[in-house]
Amino acid sequence: MEESDIRKKILTGAESLFMKYGVRSISMDDIARHLSVSKKTLYQHFADKEDLVTVTCQSHIEGISCEFDDINSNSQNAIDELAKISQCLKQNLEEMNPSLLFDLQKYHPRAWNVWLEHKNNFIRESVVRNLKQGIEEGYFRPEINVEIIAAMRLELVQLAFDDQVFPAAQFQLTQVQLQIFDHFVYGLVTDKGRKLYQKYKETQVVLSNP
């Protein structure tokens, strides 16, 4: 196996463990055992756990960014894009441990900064673009301030991971995020936009329950 393939295997394995169990609870020993490789192999490719967590975070975000770019390219309108993002969130969040962002923030500052840069640049620009498009199409209320609403949306994404607000023992992360997302959308739409969004949601329910 080539060195690049080994590195990719490590990143893929580490990501699956971090997503399922969070970052803090997974050690380099755990990753080595999961991949059936030696710890020496891990350290040949990554300086330490912080390095591995950071690069894994970067790799995951690159994948998510490509996914969202594809959604944007293949959406018929702003409402269609939001409906597809809702489905994407549901799929991605079902595999994510709620403690993931907290672990990054508290224990892995480099990886946390990667997330913050992604949130404050890529996600923010995507939200602003979608809002402006929706207003032009007549699906979103023209009086909304896109910068304020975009900033609010970014913080709502992060809020759902806050265990003080939504304890994992009481709330399921996917349901929290989707409830927040729907609340966000219904606060944006005109009557025309609400009807179209509802139509997309009903179609998704039918497709998910054949």
C-alpha positions, -999 to +999 in steps of 0.1 A: +000+000+000+014+034-010+021+061+017-008+083+004-032+053+007-021+046+042-026+083+052-060+083+036-069+051+054-059+067+087-079+098+081-110+078+071-107+055+102-101+084+126-130+103+111-154+074+116-143+070+153-145+107+160-179+111+145-193+081+165-176+086+198-164+122+199-128+133+199-118+133+235-127+097+242-106+083+213-069+078+217-042+071+192-041+036+206-079+033+198-073+044+162-043+021+157-064-009+170-094+001+148-072+002+117-050-028+127-019-007+123+009+002+148+010+035+166+044+040+149+025+040+116+002+067+128+032+089+140+049+084+106+020+104+091+009+127+119+030+144+145+005+138+173-032+135+180-037+173+176-023+171+142-045+141+132-076+157+146-068+190+127-062+172+094-092+150+098-113+181+105-100+197+074-107+166+053-142+163+066-150+200+060-136+197+024-160+168+018-190+187+033-181+218+012-181+198-020-215+182-010-230+217-005-215+230-037-231+201-056-265+209-039-262+245-050-253+236-086-282+212-088-309+232-072-337+248-092-343+276-067-335+288-032-362+267-016-351+236-035-316+242-021-328+245+015-349+214+011-319+194-001-297+209+026-322+197+052-319+162+039-281+164+038-281+177+074-303+148+085-280+122+069-248+137+082-260+144+118-273+109+123-237+098+123-223+126+145-217+125+182-232+156+199-200+162+219-179+166+187-178+204+185-174+208+222-144+185+222-128+205+194-135+238+212-121+227+245-093+203+237-082+210+201-079+247+193-063+242+158-091+220+146-116+244+163-102+273+143-106+252+111-143+248+119-147+286+128-130+296+095-154+273+076-184+285+095-175+322+092-166+321+056-180+292+035-212+287+054-218+324+059-213+331+022-236+302+012-263+314+035-261+350+023-261+339-013-292+317-007-310+345+011-304+370-017-314+345-043-346+337-024-356+373-021-350+378-058-372+348-066-400+360-043-397+331-019-382+350+010-395+382+026-378+413+009-375+432+042-351+407+059-315+419+066-294+391+050-263+398+071-282+397+104-302+366+094-270+348+082-252+356+114-281+342+134-282+310+113-245+304+120-250+306+157-281+284+156-261+257+139-236+257+168-262+261+195-277+227+187-244+211+199-245+229+233-252+202+259-262+229+285-291+239+262-299+206+246-287+178+269-279+146+249-299+125+274-330+145+266-326+157+230-314+139+198-290+161+178-306+154+145-341+164+157-328+196+173-310+207+142-339+199+119-364+217+142-341+247+143-337+246+105-374+244+099-380+273+123-353+293+104-369+286+070-405+294+081-393+327+094-379+336+060-405+326+035-433+345+018-466+327+014-453+315-020-421+303-004-439+285+024-462+266+000-432+255-021-411+245+009-440+225+023-444+207-010-407+197-010-410+185+026-440+164+017-422+149-012-392+140+010-415+122+035-430+101+007-396+092-007-383+082+028-414+061+034-419+040+002 
